[in-house]
Amino acid sequence: MASGLDAFDVVVYRLAISSPFLFLAFALRRKGSLGVSPSVVTYLALGGFATFSAMISYYYAVSLIGVALAAVLTYLAPVFTLISSPFLLGERVSSKKVISASIVLIGCFLAVKAYSASYLKLNELGILIGIMCGLSYSLMTLTLKLLMKRGYEDMFKTVTFMLVFSTVFCLPFTALHPLKPVLDLEALALILVLAFPLTSLAYSLFVLGLSKAEASKSNIASSIEITTAVAVGILLLGEALEPIQILGALLVIVGVSLLYLRD
């Protein structure tokens, strides 16, 4: 990165800023009711570990195999959730879900231009880390849904403590990898954007959506973010996208929409 920060620095700053903010908001909202029962702590800690693992593995995967392949491997998360949810959550695997997940995965592949050899950097370690990223996102989704199935419905507390635990998991690594200081305003602004709308708000909305739908559906539906990235690239960054990339984004929309069509 131009600012001198690496993937680990960005993840730690992202979590270290967003989690205290949410915790303070939670404390003010509850006015002293900060307790979490031991039976809930295990789920929140596991969700926090999965969140930290997903964030850090994605950044390192990008550095090893490039954005395109890292993104495609990350979007394997719906596939992992689809396979695991019948055993862990008792969810039904329907043909509609399988077709929807397949269309979404193909759409993501096209949207990030993973079909172009110039965008791919094949590296065994990078591929394994990318797969780990997808597994981590899936683990986070399954863990939170298991918690909800146990009757825990405080979504704000769930997000708050999950991100707090994520930050805690970062701390031991800072002894091995000292954080670099943020020395310019542009880097600080980007980290704040990552910390608030792209972490605090994004995870809050995801958990809220997860409380209303099956884990497998939620994971597939969250893939719609790739279309947002395409739209931002066109409208705000002036990027010239190839028609096949736009087709990929449209396929993602079709795949997600298919989930919510009545049988």
C-alpha positions as CSV (number, residue, x, y, z in Angstrom):
1,M,0.0,0.0,0.0
2,A,1.2,3.5,-0.8
3,S,0.8,4.5,2.9
4,G,3.2,1.8,4.0
5,L,0.5,-0.2,5.8
6,D,0.2,-3.8,5.0
7,A,-2.8,-6.2,5.2
8,F,-2.4,-6.9,8.9
9,D,-2.2,-3.2,9.8
10,V,-5.4,-2.5,7.9
11,V,-7.3,-5.3,9.6
12,V,-6.2,-4.4,13.1
13,Y,-7.0,-0.6,12.6
14,R,-10.3,-1.5,11.0
15,L,-11.4,-3.6,14.0
16,A,-9.7,-1.5,16.7
17,I,-11.7,1.5,15.6
18,S,-15.1,-0.1,14.9
19,S,-15.4,-2.4,17.9
20,P,-14.8,0.3,20.6
21,F,-17.3,2.6,18.8
22,L,-20.0,-0.1,18.8
23,F,-19.2,-1.1,22.4
24,L,-19.6,2.5,23.5
25,A,-22.8,2.9,21.6
26,F,-24.0,-0.4,23.2
27,A,-23.1,0.8,26.7
28,L,-24.9,4.1,26.2
29,R,-28.0,2.3,24.8
30,R,-28.2,-0.2,27.6
31,K,-26.9,2.1,30.4
32,G,-24.9,-0.5,32.3
33,S,-26.3,-3.8,31.0
34,L,-23.1,-5.1,29.4
35,G,-23.3,-8.7,30.6
36,V,-23.1,-11.8,28.3
37,S,-24.0,-15.2,29.6
38,P,-21.2,-17.9,29.4
39,S,-23.3,-20.0,27.1
40,V,-23.4,-17.1,24.6
41,V,-19.7,-16.2,24.9
42,T,-18.5,-19.3,23.1
43,Y,-20.6,-18.5,20.1
44,L,-19.6,-14.8,20.0
45,A,-15.9,-15.7,20.5
46,L,-16.1,-18.3,17.6
47,G,-17.9,-15.7,15.5
48,G,-15.2,-13.2,16.3
49,F,-12.4,-15.5,15.5
50,A,-14.1,-16.4,12.1
51,T,-14.5,-12.7,11.4
52,F,-10.9,-11.9,12.1
53,S,-9.7,-14.9,10.1
54,A,-11.9,-14.0,7.1
55,M,-10.6,-10.4,7.1
56,I,-6.9,-11.2,7.4
57,S,-7.0,-14.2,5.0
58,Y,-8.7,-12.1,2.3
59,Y,-6.0,-9.4,2.5
60,Y,-3.2,-11.9,2.4
61,A,-4.9,-13.8,-0.4
62,V,-5.1,-10.7,-2.5
63,S,-1.4,-10.0,-2.0
64,L,-0.5,-13.6,-3.1
65,I,-3.0,-14.4,-5.9
66,G,-4.5,-11.1,-6.8
67,V,-8.0,-9.5,-6.3
68,A,-9.8,-11.6,-8.9
69,L,-9.0,-15.1,-7.7
70,A,-9.1,-14.0,-4.0
71,A,-12.7,-12.7,-4.6
72,V,-13.8,-15.8,-6.3
73,L,-12.5,-18.1,-3.6
74,T,-14.1,-15.8,-0.9
75,Y,-17.5,-16.2,-2.7
76,L,-17.2,-20.0,-2.1
77,A,-18.6,-19.1,1.3
78,P,-22.2,-19.7,0.2
79,V,-21.2,-23.1,-1.2
80,F,-19.7,-24.1,2.1
81,T,-22.7,-22.8,4.0
82,L,-25.1,-24.6,1.7
83,I,-23.2,-27.9,2.3
84,S,-23.0,-27.5,6.1
85,S,-26.4,-25.9,7.0
86,P,-28.4,-29.2,6.6
87,F,-26.2,-30.9,9.2
88,L,-25.7,-28.0,11.6
89,L,-29.0,-26.0,11.2
90,G,-31.4,-28.5,9.7
91,E,-31.9,-26.3,6.6
92,R,-33.2,-27.9,3.5
93,V,-31.0,-27.9,0.4
94,S,-33.4,-27.2,-2.5
95,S,-32.6,-27.2,-6.2
96,K,-33.4,-23.5,-6.2
97,K,-30.6,-22.8,-3.7
98,V,-28.1,-24.9,-5.7
99,I,-29.0,-23.2,-9.0
100,S,-28.9,-19.8,-7.3
101,A,-25.5,-20.4,-5.7
102,S,-24.1,-21.7,-9.0
103,I,-25.4,-18.7,-11.0
104,V,-24.0,-16.3,-8.3
105,L,-20.6,-18.0,-8.3
106,I,-20.4,-17.8,-12.1
107,G,-21.5,-14.2,-12.0
108,C,-18.7,-13.4,-9.5
109,F,-16.2,-15.1,-11.6
110,L,-17.1,-13.0,-14.6
111,A,-17.6,-9.7,-12.7
112,V,-14.1,-9.7,-11.2
113,K,-12.5,-10.7,-14.5
114,A,-11.2,-14.0,-13.2
115,Y,-11.4,-15.3,-16.7
116,S,-8.4,-13.2,-17.8
117,A,-5.0,-14.8,-17.3
118,S,-3.4,-11.4,-16.8
119,Y,-5.5,-11.0,-13.6
120,L,-4.6,-14.3,-12.1
121,K,-1.5,-15.1,-10.0
122,L,-1.4,-18.8,-9.3
123,N,0.1,-19.6,-5.9
124,E,-0.7,-22.7,-3.8
125,L,-0.4,-20.9,-0.5
126,G,-2.5,-18.0,-1.8
127,I,-5.2,-20.4,-3.0
128,L,-5.3,-22.2,0.3
129,I,-5.6,-18.8,2.2
130,G,-8.4,-17.7,-0.2
131,I,-10.3,-21.0,0.5
132,M,-9.7,-20.4,4.2
133,C,-11.3,-16.9,3.8
134,G,-14.4,-18.5,2.2
135,L,-14.5,-21.1,5.0
136,S,-14.2,-18.4,7.7
137,Y,-17.1,-16.3,6.3
138,S,-19.2,-19.5,6.2
139,L,-18.2,-20.4,9.8
140,M,-19.1,-16.9,11.0
141,T,-22.6,-17.2,9.3
142,L,-23.2,-20.7,10.7
143,T,-22.0,-19.7,14.2
144,L,-24.3,-16.7,14.4
145,K,-27.3,-18.6,13.0
146,L,-26.7,-21.4,15.6
147,L,-26.7,-18.7,18.3
148,M,-30.0,-17.3,17.0
149,K,-31.6,-20.8,16.9
150,R,-30.8,-21.0,20.6
151,G,-33.2,-18.1,21.1
152,Y,-30.6,-15.3,21.4
153,E,-32.1,-12.3,19.6
154,D,-30.1,-9.3,20.7
155,M,-28.6,-8.4,17.3
156,F,-26.9,-5.2,18.4
157,K,-25.1,-7.0,21.2
158,T,-24.2,-9.9,18.8
159,V,-22.4,-7.5,16.4
160,T,-20.8,-5.5,19.2
161,F,-19.2,-8.5,21.0
162,M,-18.4,-10.4,17.9
163,L,-16.2,-7.4,16.7
164,V,-14.8,-7.0,20.2
165,F,-13.7,-10.6,20.2
166,S,-12.2,-10.1,16.7
167,T,-10.1,-7.3,18.0
168,V,-9.0,-9.4,21.0
169,F,-7.8,-12.1,18.6
170,C,-5.7,-9.5,16.8
171,L,-3.8,-8.4,19.9
172,P,-1.4,-11.4,20.3
173,F,-0.3,-11.0,16.7
174,T,0.7,-7.4,17.2
175,A,3.6,-8.6,19.4
176,L,4.9,-10.5,16.4
177,H,3.9,-7.9,13.9
178,P,4.2,-4.4,15.3
179,L,1.6,-2.0,13.8
180,K,2.9,0.8,11.5
181,P,1.6,4.3,12.3
182,V,-0.9,6.0,10.1
183,L,1.0,9.0,8.9
184,D,-1.2,10.6,6.2
185,L,-4.8,11.8,6.1
186,E,-5.7,9.8,3.0
187,A,-4.8,6.5,4.7
188,L,-6.7,7.6,7.9
189,A,-9.8,8.5,5.9
190,L,-9.7,5.1,4.1
191,I,-9.4,3.3,7.4
192,L,-12.3,5.2,8.9
193,V,-14.4,4.3,5.9
194,L,-13.4,0.6,6.4
195,A,-14.2,0.8,10.1
196,F,-17.6,2.4,10.0
197,P,-19.8,1.9,6.9
198,L,-17.8,-1.2,5.8
199,T,-17.5,-2.9,9.2
200,S,-19.9,-1.5,11.9
201,L,-22.8,-0.8,9.6
202,A,-22.2,-3.7,7.1
203,Y,-21.9,-6.4,9.8
204,S,-24.9,-5.0,11.6
205,L,-27.0,-5.2,8.5
206,F,-25.7,-8.7,7.7
207,V,-26.6,-10.0,11.2
208,L,-30.1,-8.3,10.9
209,G,-30.6,-10.0,7.6
210,L,-29.4,-13.4,9.0
211,S,-32.0,-13.1,11.7
212,K,-34.7,-13.0,9.1
213,A,-33.6,-15.7,6.7
214,E,-31.8,-19.1,6.5
215,A,-28.0,-19.1,6.7
216,S,-27.7,-20.5,3.2
217,K,-29.9,-17.9,1.8
218,S,-28.2,-15.1,3.7
219,N,-24.8,-16.1,2.4
220,I,-25.9,-16.3,-1.2
221,A,-27.8,-13.0,-0.9
222,S,-24.7,-11.2,0.5
223,S,-22.9,-11.9,-2.8
224,I,-24.9,-9.0,-4.2
225,E,-22.0,-6.8,-2.9
226,I,-20.1,-7.6,-6.1
227,T,-22.7,-5.6,-8.1
228,T,-22.2,-2.7,-5.7
229,A,-18.5,-2.8,-6.4
230,V,-19.2,-2.8,-10.2
231,A,-21.5,0.1,-9.8
232,V,-19.0,2.1,-7.7
233,G,-16.3,1.4,-10.3
234,I,-18.4,2.8,-13.1
235,L,-20.1,5.7,-11.4
236,L,-17.5,7.0,-8.9
237,L,-14.2,5.8,-10.2
238,G,-14.9,6.1,-13.9
239,E,-13.7,2.5,-14.7
240,A,-14.4,1.1,-18.1
241,L,-15.8,-2.4,-17.5
242,E,-16.0,-5.0,-20.2
243,P,-19.5,-6.2,-21.2
244,I,-18.8,-9.6,-19.8
245,Q,-18.1,-8.1,-16.4
246,I,-21.4,-6.3,-16.5
247,L,-23.0,-9.6,-17.5
248,G,-21.4,-11.2,-14.4
249,A,-22.9,-8.5,-12.1
250,L,-26.3,-9.1,-13.7
251,L,-26.0,-12.8,-13.2
252,V,-25.3,-12.2,-9.5
253,I,-28.6,-10.2,-9.3
254,V,-30.4,-12.9,-11.2
255,G,-29.0,-15.6,-8.9
256,V,-29.9,-13.7,-5.7
257,S,-33.4,-12.8,-7.0
258,L,-34.1,-16.5,-7.8
259,L,-33.8,-17.3,-4.1
260,Y,-36.9,-15.2,-3.4
261,L,-39.1,-16.3,-6.2
262,R,-42.0,-18.4,-5.0
263,D,-42.0,-22.1,-5.8
